[in-house]
Amino acid sequence: MIKARETTHFGERQVALEDKQDLVNAVFHGVADRYDLMNDLMSGGIHRLWKDAMVARLAPPRKGSRPYRVLDMAGGTGDIAERIINASVGFAEVTVADINADMLRVGQERARKWRFPAQARFVQANAEALPFDDESFDAYTIAFGIRNVPRIDKALKEAHRVLKRGGKFLCLEFSQTDLPVLSDIYKAFSDRVIPPMGRLVTGDAEPYRYLVESIRKFPGPEQFSAMIAGAGFKRVTHTAYAGNIAALHAAWKL
Protein backbone atom coordinates (compact mmCIF):
# COMPACT_ATOMS: atom_id res chain seq x y z
CA MET A 1 0.00 0.00 0.00
CA ILE A 2 1.32 3.44 -0.95
CA LYS A 3 1.40 5.78 2.04
CA ALA A 4 -0.44 9.05 1.49
CA ARG A 5 1.78 12.12 1.40
CA GLU A 6 1.52 14.26 4.51
CA THR A 7 0.21 17.74 3.74
CA THR A 8 0.21 21.14 5.40
CA HIS A 9 -0.96 24.64 4.58
CA PHE A 10 0.92 27.21 2.56
CA GLY A 11 -1.35 30.15 3.10
CA GLU A 12 -4.76 28.94 1.96
CA ARG A 13 -3.28 26.17 -0.21
CA GLN A 14 -2.70 22.59 0.89
CA VAL A 15 0.75 21.40 -0.16
CA ALA A 16 2.94 18.39 0.50
CA LEU A 17 4.72 18.87 3.81
CA GLU A 18 8.13 18.35 2.26
CA ASP A 19 7.42 21.07 -0.33
CA LYS A 20 6.51 23.87 2.08
CA GLN A 21 10.04 24.92 2.98
CA ASP A 22 11.00 25.51 -0.66
CA LEU A 23 7.84 27.55 -1.18
CA VAL A 24 8.56 29.66 1.91
CA ASN A 25 12.16 30.13 0.78
CA ALA A 26 10.96 31.47 -2.55
CA VAL A 27 8.79 34.02 -0.74
CA PHE A 28 11.69 35.42 1.26
CA HIS A 29 14.22 35.28 -1.57
CA GLY A 30 11.91 37.64 -3.40
CA VAL A 31 11.35 40.19 -0.61
CA ALA A 32 14.61 40.12 1.41
CA ASP A 33 15.91 43.52 0.32
CA ARG A 34 12.63 45.28 1.13
CA TYR A 35 11.52 43.06 4.01
CA ASP A 36 11.99 45.54 6.87
CA LEU A 37 10.61 48.45 4.81
CA MET A 38 7.45 46.45 4.16
CA ASN A 39 7.17 45.64 7.87
CA ASP A 40 7.23 49.37 8.58
CA LEU A 41 4.58 50.09 5.97
CA MET A 42 2.32 47.18 6.94
CA SER A 43 2.37 47.97 10.67
CA GLY A 44 2.85 51.73 10.62
CA GLY A 45 6.15 51.10 12.39
CA ILE A 46 4.46 49.45 15.38
CA HIS A 47 6.43 46.23 14.83
CA ARG A 48 9.46 48.14 16.10
CA LEU A 49 7.75 48.77 19.43
CA TRP A 50 6.80 45.09 19.71
CA LYS A 51 10.39 44.06 19.02
CA ASP A 52 11.67 46.57 21.56
CA ALA A 53 9.26 45.06 24.08
CA MET A 54 10.60 41.56 23.36
CA VAL A 55 14.19 42.66 23.94
CA ALA A 56 13.15 44.49 27.11
CA ARG A 57 11.57 41.24 28.34
CA LEU A 58 14.79 39.42 27.52
CA ALA A 59 16.78 42.02 29.48
CA PRO A 60 20.22 40.85 28.29
CA PRO A 61 22.93 41.47 30.92
CA ARG A 62 25.61 44.08 30.36
CA LYS A 63 28.34 42.16 32.16
CA GLY A 64 29.08 38.77 33.67
CA SER A 65 31.64 36.08 34.29
CA ARG A 66 30.98 34.44 30.91
CA PRO A 67 29.53 35.50 27.55
CA TYR A 68 25.75 35.78 27.28
CA ARG A 69 24.86 33.83 24.15
CA VAL A 70 21.60 34.29 22.26
CA LEU A 71 20.26 32.41 19.25
CA ASP A 72 18.01 34.63 17.16
CA MET A 73 16.22 32.23 14.83
CA ALA A 74 14.71 33.39 11.53
CA GLY A 75 16.46 36.67 12.22
CA GLY A 76 18.25 37.09 8.91
CA THR A 77 18.02 40.88 8.52
CA GLY A 78 19.48 41.31 12.00
CA ASP A 79 17.04 43.81 13.50
CA ILE A 80 16.48 41.74 16.66
CA ALA A 81 20.17 40.89 17.02
CA GLU A 82 21.16 44.55 16.81
CA ARG A 83 18.63 45.45 19.49
CA ILE A 84 19.90 42.70 21.83
CA ILE A 85 23.54 43.62 21.36
CA ASN A 86 22.87 47.33 21.89
CA ALA A 87 20.74 46.63 24.98
CA SER A 88 23.66 44.68 26.45
CA VAL A 89 26.13 47.42 25.42
CA GLY A 90 28.08 44.87 23.41
CA PHE A 91 28.18 42.12 26.03
CA ALA A 92 25.73 39.69 24.39
CA GLU A 93 26.92 37.43 21.59
CA VAL A 94 24.11 36.79 19.10
CA THR A 95 24.02 34.01 16.55
CA VAL A 96 21.63 35.06 13.80
CA ALA A 97 20.27 31.91 12.17
CA ASP A 98 18.06 31.81 9.11
CA ILE A 99 17.35 29.20 6.45
CA ASN A 100 17.24 31.88 3.75
CA ALA A 101 20.58 33.00 2.34
CA ASP A 102 19.21 36.27 0.96
CA MET A 103 17.85 37.35 4.34
CA LEU A 104 21.25 36.57 5.89
CA ARG A 105 22.99 38.56 3.16
CA VAL A 106 20.92 41.61 4.04
CA GLY A 107 21.73 41.19 7.73
CA GLN A 108 25.45 40.75 7.17
CA GLU A 109 25.62 43.87 5.02
CA ARG A 110 23.82 45.91 7.67
CA ALA A 111 25.88 44.51 10.53
CA ARG A 112 29.02 46.16 9.15
CA LYS A 113 27.55 49.51 10.26
CA TRP A 114 26.42 48.40 13.72
CA ARG A 115 27.89 49.81 16.91
CA PHE A 116 29.14 46.34 17.93
CA PRO A 117 29.45 44.36 14.68
CA ALA A 118 31.82 41.76 16.13
CA GLN A 119 29.16 40.53 18.55
CA ALA A 120 27.02 38.90 15.83
CA ARG A 121 27.59 35.92 13.58
CA PHE A 122 25.30 34.81 10.79
CA VAL A 123 24.59 31.12 10.19
CA GLN A 124 22.37 29.45 7.60
CA ALA A 125 20.33 26.92 9.55
CA ASN A 126 17.01 25.09 9.58
CA ALA A 127 14.93 25.70 12.72
CA GLU A 128 13.86 22.05 12.67
CA ALA A 129 17.43 20.68 12.77
CA LEU A 130 19.80 23.21 14.32
CA PRO A 131 23.57 22.72 13.81
CA PHE A 132 24.36 23.59 17.44
CA ASP A 133 25.27 21.49 20.47
CA ASP A 134 22.87 20.80 23.31
CA GLU A 135 22.66 23.60 25.89
CA SER A 136 24.63 26.10 23.79
CA PHE A 137 22.61 29.27 24.40
CA ASP A 138 21.30 31.36 27.27
CA ALA A 139 18.31 32.58 25.27
CA TYR A 140 16.41 31.80 22.06
CA THR A 141 14.45 34.51 20.27
CA ILE A 142 12.32 34.37 17.14
CA ALA A 143 10.22 37.23 15.77
CA PHE A 144 7.55 36.72 13.10
CA GLY A 145 9.25 33.59 11.84
CA ILE A 146 7.89 30.50 13.51
CA ARG A 147 4.63 30.46 11.56
CA ASN A 148 6.69 29.87 8.39
CA VAL A 149 8.30 26.70 9.77
CA PRO A 150 6.71 23.54 8.28
CA ARG A 151 7.02 21.49 11.49
CA ILE A 152 6.58 23.94 14.35
CA ASP A 153 6.68 21.18 16.98
CA LYS A 154 10.17 20.16 15.80
CA ALA A 155 11.39 23.75 15.88
CA LEU A 156 10.16 24.15 19.46
CA LYS A 157 11.90 20.95 20.55
CA GLU A 158 15.11 22.12 18.89
CA ALA A 159 14.81 25.45 20.71
CA HIS A 160 14.49 23.56 23.99
CA ARG A 161 17.46 21.33 23.15
CA VAL A 162 19.94 24.11 22.41
CA LEU A 163 18.99 26.20 25.46
CA LYS A 164 20.91 25.88 28.71
CA ARG A 165 19.06 25.11 31.93
CA GLY A 166 17.58 28.39 33.06
CA GLY A 167 17.51 29.62 29.45
CA LYS A 168 14.69 31.80 28.17
CA PHE A 169 12.52 31.32 25.09
CA LEU A 170 10.84 34.36 23.52
CA CYS A 171 8.65 34.24 20.44
CA LEU A 172 6.96 37.29 18.94
CA GLU A 173 4.32 36.36 16.39
CA PHE A 174 1.20 37.67 14.76
CA SER A 175 -2.01 36.43 16.32
CA GLN A 176 -5.75 36.63 15.75
CA THR A 177 -7.43 39.75 17.04
CA ASP A 178 -10.35 39.11 19.38
CA LEU A 179 -12.06 42.53 19.09
CA PRO A 180 -14.95 42.36 16.57
CA VAL A 181 -14.67 45.85 15.03
CA LEU A 182 -10.86 45.79 15.00
CA SER A 183 -10.97 42.31 13.49
CA ASP A 184 -13.06 43.53 10.55
CA ILE A 185 -10.81 46.53 9.95
CA TYR A 186 -7.66 44.41 10.21
CA LYS A 187 -9.02 41.79 7.81
CA ALA A 188 -9.98 44.42 5.24
CA PHE A 189 -6.55 46.09 5.52
CA SER A 190 -4.78 42.73 5.21
CA ASP A 191 -6.75 41.63 2.15
CA ARG A 192 -7.13 44.90 0.26
CA VAL A 193 -4.07 46.96 1.17
CA ILE A 194 -1.10 44.71 2.02
CA PRO A 195 -0.82 42.67 -1.23
CA PRO A 196 -1.10 45.76 -3.50
CA MET A 197 1.39 47.56 -1.24
CA GLY A 198 3.72 44.59 -1.61
CA ARG A 199 3.44 44.79 -5.40
CA LEU A 200 4.24 48.52 -5.31
CA VAL A 201 7.29 48.17 -3.03
CA THR A 202 8.74 44.81 -4.08
CA GLY A 203 7.18 44.25 -7.49
CA ASP A 204 5.19 41.20 -6.40
CA ALA A 205 1.95 40.91 -4.42
CA GLU A 206 1.97 37.13 -4.01
CA PRO A 207 4.52 36.91 -1.15
CA TYR A 208 2.39 39.27 0.89
CA ARG A 209 -0.80 37.45 0.07
CA TYR A 210 0.88 34.33 1.48
CA LEU A 211 2.08 36.19 4.59
CA VAL A 212 -1.44 37.46 5.29
CA GLU A 213 -2.88 33.97 4.85
CA SER A 214 -0.15 32.41 7.01
CA ILE A 215 -1.16 34.63 9.94
CA ARG A 216 -4.71 33.33 9.77
CA LYS A 217 -3.50 29.72 9.74
CA PHE A 218 -1.24 30.16 12.78
CA PRO A 219 -2.56 28.73 16.07
CA GLY A 220 -4.18 31.11 18.52
CA PRO A 221 -2.26 32.16 21.66
CA GLU A 222 -3.66 29.45 23.92
CA GLN A 223 -3.05 26.67 21.42
CA PHE A 224 0.47 27.89 20.65
CA SER A 225 1.24 28.19 24.37
CA ALA A 226 0.22 24.55 24.74
CA MET A 227 2.61 23.62 21.93
CA ILE A 228 5.44 25.44 23.71
CA ALA A 229 4.69 23.57 26.92
CA GLY A 230 4.53 20.32 24.96
CA ALA A 231 8.12 20.88 23.83
CA GLY A 232 9.24 20.82 27.46
CA PHE A 233 9.17 24.50 28.41
CA LYS A 234 7.90 25.72 31.77
CA ARG A 235 6.22 28.90 33.00
CA VAL A 236 4.72 29.57 29.59
CA THR A 237 2.99 32.94 29.27
CA HIS A 238 1.84 35.23 26.50
CA THR A 239 1.22 38.96 26.29
CA ALA A 240 -1.18 40.36 23.70
CA TYR A 241 -0.39 43.53 21.77
CA ALA A 242 -2.76 45.85 19.89
CA GLY A 243 -5.94 43.89 20.50
CA ASN A 244 -4.14 40.58 19.96
CA ILE A 245 -2.83 41.46 16.50
CA ALA A 246 0.48 40.19 17.85
CA ALA A 247 1.52 38.23 20.93
CA LEU A 248 4.77 37.75 22.81
CA HIS A 249 5.20 34.20 24.10
CA ALA A 250 7.71 33.64 26.89
CA ALA A 251 8.90 30.44 28.57
CA TRP A 252 11.83 28.93 30.44
CA LYS A 253 13.87 25.76 30.17
CA LEU A 254 14.05 24.58 33.77
Secondary structure by P-SEA (a helix, b strand, c coil): cccccbbbbcccccccccaaaaaaaaaaaacccaaaaaaaaacccaaaaaaaaaaaaacccccccccbbbbbcccccaaaaaaaaaaacccbbbbbbbccaaaaaaaaaaaccccccccbbbbbccccccccccccccbbbbcccccccccaaaaaaaaaaaccccbbbbbbbbbbbccaaaaaaaaaaacccaaaaaaaacccaaaaaaaaaaaaacccaaaaaaaaaaacccbbbbbbcccccbbbbbbbcc
